[in-house]
Amino acid sequence: AVNLVDVLLEAVVSTQSTGMKLHDEKFEVLNYKLNSTREQRFLPFNAEGYQYVDSSGNIIDPVNCVKDLGIYLCDDGSWGINIATIAKEAKRLAGWALGVFKNRSKGTMLTLLKSLVRPKVEYCCPLWSVTSSDWRIFNDTSPEGSMSATA
């Protein structure tokens, strides 16, 4: 079995030997907390017992949420931050389109929806595969959260 930490350490050493410099200040550690029972904390593969250091010897502190390739990954395995961010961006794009384009014809609205809003919402959706309870963000009925094409 290959240890991920050893592979990453080998990559750091090889970059140093070739003269490449890594952006150590951008390193982040995300430890998934899928089951935090008392017994599991004492098992040897528990991530809470490890400390990761960069090539300068500085300890990399774990974070609760990391953005990678436009997707937010959280240590508890939830997708709430990712979904909220997508919903906010989709609403912003829809609001921009409604503010810029005066024409409210079905063809114009569908074109704007399909070209601006839909790609933002559908990006990597098979990865975060939302449940029905996660979609409540899109069904927000508050005045500041509504996304109406008739406004």
C-alpha positions as CSV (number, residue, x, y, z in Angstrom):
1,A,0.0,0.0,0.0
2,V,1.2,3.5,-0.8
3,N,1.0,6.1,1.8
4,L,-0.3,9.5,0.5
5,V,1.8,11.5,2.9
6,D,4.9,9.7,1.6
7,V,3.9,10.4,-2.0
8,L,3.4,14.1,-1.3
9,L,6.6,14.4,0.6
10,E,8.4,12.7,-2.4
11,A,6.8,15.3,-4.7
12,V,8.1,18.2,-2.5
13,V,11.6,16.7,-2.4
14,S,11.6,16.3,-6.2
15,T,10.5,19.9,-6.8
16,Q,13.3,21.1,-4.6
17,S,15.9,19.0,-6.4
18,T,14.8,20.4,-9.8
19,G,14.8,24.0,-8.6
20,M,11.0,24.5,-8.6
21,K,9.4,26.4,-5.7
22,L,6.0,25.4,-4.4
23,H,3.6,28.0,-2.9
24,D,3.8,26.7,0.6
25,E,1.5,29.5,1.9
26,K,-1.3,28.1,-0.3
27,F,-1.2,24.6,1.2
28,E,-4.4,23.6,3.0
29,V,-5.3,20.4,4.9
30,L,-8.8,19.1,5.1
31,N,-9.5,16.3,7.6
32,Y,-12.9,14.6,7.0
33,K,-14.8,14.0,10.2
34,L,-17.2,11.3,9.1
35,N,-17.4,9.6,12.5
36,S,-16.0,11.3,15.5
37,T,-16.8,8.7,18.2
38,R,-14.5,8.5,21.2
39,E,-13.2,5.1,20.1
40,Q,-12.4,6.1,16.6
41,R,-10.2,9.0,17.8
42,F,-7.7,6.6,19.2
43,L,-7.4,4.5,16.0
44,P,-4.0,4.8,14.2
45,F,-5.5,6.1,10.9
46,N,-7.3,9.0,12.5
47,A,-6.3,12.3,10.8
48,E,-6.6,14.4,14.0
49,G,-3.3,12.8,15.2
50,Y,-1.2,13.9,12.3
51,Q,0.5,17.2,11.6
52,Y,1.5,18.2,8.1
53,V,4.4,20.5,7.5
54,D,5.4,22.4,4.3
55,S,8.9,22.4,2.8
56,S,9.9,25.2,5.1
57,G,8.9,23.2,8.2
58,N,5.8,25.2,9.0
59,I,2.8,23.3,10.3
60,I,-0.2,23.4,8.0
61,D,-3.3,23.9,10.1
62,P,-6.4,22.0,9.1
63,V,-9.3,24.0,7.7
64,N,-13.1,23.4,7.8
65,C,-13.7,24.1,4.1
66,V,-11.5,24.1,1.0
67,K,-12.3,25.4,-2.5
68,D,-10.8,23.1,-5.1
69,L,-11.6,23.5,-8.9
70,G,-14.5,25.7,-8.0
71,I,-16.1,23.2,-5.6
72,Y,-16.2,23.7,-1.8
73,L,-15.3,20.6,0.2
74,C,-16.1,20.6,3.9
75,D,-14.7,18.5,6.6
76,D,-18.1,17.1,7.7
77,G,-18.9,15.9,4.2
78,S,-21.7,18.3,3.7
79,W,-22.3,20.4,0.6
80,G,-24.2,23.3,2.2
81,I,-21.5,25.9,1.6
82,N,-21.0,24.8,-2.0
83,I,-24.8,24.8,-2.7
84,A,-25.3,28.2,-1.1
85,T,-22.4,29.7,-3.1
86,I,-23.8,28.2,-6.3
87,A,-27.3,29.6,-5.5
88,K,-25.9,33.0,-4.7
89,E,-23.9,33.2,-8.0
90,A,-26.8,31.9,-10.0
91,K,-29.2,34.5,-8.5
92,R,-26.6,37.2,-9.1
93,L,-26.3,36.2,-12.8
94,A,-30.1,36.0,-13.2
95,G,-30.4,39.5,-11.6
96,W,-27.8,40.9,-13.9
97,A,-29.5,39.4,-17.0
98,L,-32.9,40.8,-15.8
99,G,-31.4,44.2,-15.2
100,V,-29.6,44.4,-18.6
101,F,-32.1,42.9,-21.0
102,K,-35.4,44.6,-21.3
103,N,-36.9,41.9,-23.5
104,R,-38.8,39.3,-21.4
105,S,-39.8,37.0,-24.3
106,K,-39.6,33.3,-23.7
107,G,-36.8,32.8,-26.2
108,T,-34.6,35.5,-24.7
109,M,-35.2,34.3,-21.1
110,L,-34.5,30.7,-22.0
111,T,-31.3,31.7,-23.9
112,L,-30.1,33.7,-20.9
113,L,-31.0,30.9,-18.5
114,K,-29.3,28.2,-20.6
115,S,-26.1,30.3,-21.3
116,L,-25.6,32.0,-17.9
117,V,-27.4,30.5,-15.0
118,R,-27.7,26.8,-15.9
119,P,-23.9,26.1,-16.4
120,K,-23.2,27.7,-13.0
121,V,-25.8,25.5,-11.3
122,E,-24.9,22.3,-13.2
123,Y,-21.1,22.5,-12.8
124,C,-20.0,19.3,-11.0
125,C,-23.5,18.5,-9.8
126,P,-23.0,14.8,-10.1
127,L,-20.2,15.2,-7.5
128,W,-22.3,17.0,-4.9
129,S,-25.6,15.2,-5.8
130,V,-27.9,17.2,-3.7
131,T,-30.8,15.8,-1.8
132,S,-34.3,17.4,-1.7
133,S,-33.5,19.2,1.6
134,D,-30.5,20.9,0.0
135,W,-32.6,22.5,-2.7
136,R,-34.5,24.7,-0.1
137,I,-31.9,27.4,-0.9
138,F,-33.3,27.7,-4.4
139,N,-36.8,27.8,-3.1
140,D,-36.2,30.8,-0.8
141,T,-39.4,33.0,-0.8
142,S,-37.9,36.0,1.0
143,P,-37.8,39.2,-1.1
144,E,-34.0,39.3,-1.2
145,G,-33.8,35.7,-2.2
146,S,-36.4,35.5,-4.9
147,M,-35.4,35.0,-8.5
148,S,-38.4,36.0,-10.6
149,A,-38.3,36.5,-14.4
150,T,-41.3,38.9,-14.2
151,A,-39.5,41.5,-12.0
